Amino acid sequence: MEMADMANVLVTGGLGLIGREVVKILYLRGDRVLILDNRSRGRGVPLDLPRVEVLEADLGRRAPTGSWMTFSDGAEVNRVIHLAAQVCGVKKASEVEADLMTANMLIDSNVLEAAASCGVEKLVYMSTACVYPVGRQLEPDSPALREEWAWPAGPENGYGMAKLCGERLVEAYQRIGCPFVVVRGFNIYGPGEDYGEGSHVIPELFRKFLTARVNGGPVEVYGDGLQTRAFTYHSYAAEAIVLAMDLLWPGKSPVNISGEEAVSIRTLVELVAGLTGAHWVPVHYDHGPQGVRGRRGDITRAREILGWRPRTPLETGLSRVMAWMSRDISIPEIAEAV
């Protein structure tokens, strides 16, 4: 990774799945980090690092000018990595759509306004694959999504639309000279992710299969299982985000951060069932919402501009998730299973 001069970096959502990995990279290369987080997500080991400060904050509420952009000793933030968002799994997203949209639009507008008012050198806005139109994702083998295909707009749900609005807000700030850029994450996963009700597909499947080892199942899976996703391991996604802070500029933004292989949900189910020792548990498909049929990002820009590509095979990443969950069980049924 190309090294930049030491920076004072604000990381919103820095205690979450991706944020913790971003903070580690920044710390190891010598940057100073201020984390803003409401501590609502993420289950990893608490961060306790020199040059890293944590400020608990509700980013949905506008703060006094500059209060989010200053370290405890008065040093000013000069770069921002904005990861904070209100997120959930596909089923819950449809149930709380209005709340999800409102929360994310407030968070984004507040953070971007604060960064612009303080004149930061760079802001990286973490967007999502959910911004892409449903019409580009109608088949399991749909072509890899190119960054320019996000418009005309047509996301599948309010969360995607809210994040697309966030991207448009970034563009508005770009037009008045703010060096803001966008990266879009595709199904990022890894150890430390929340696995409670309403979580994303990988931690939810682990929770369901581990619980089924105790109660016998069945495991309910959303959709017919033929829908595909490209999963991205969290540490490599974090690497791409930091590279974007150093190398990406408005004229080349946005950039996809995606796994290269489209994997069916049935294949994912088989892998998780094997890792949890619950391959014998019956699985029921066609239960609940399935999302789009096929989603994978074209990472040509990431390779050419950032020199980045994902390097962790899905099986390896899933094994690490299983190893972590076996040490971090807070759900009684799962604790009994492991």
Order of alpha helices (4+ residues) and beta strands (2+ residues): beta-alpha-beta-beta-beta-alpha-alpha-beta-alpha-beta-beta-alpha-beta-beta-beta-alpha-beta-beta-alpha-beta-beta-alpha-alpha
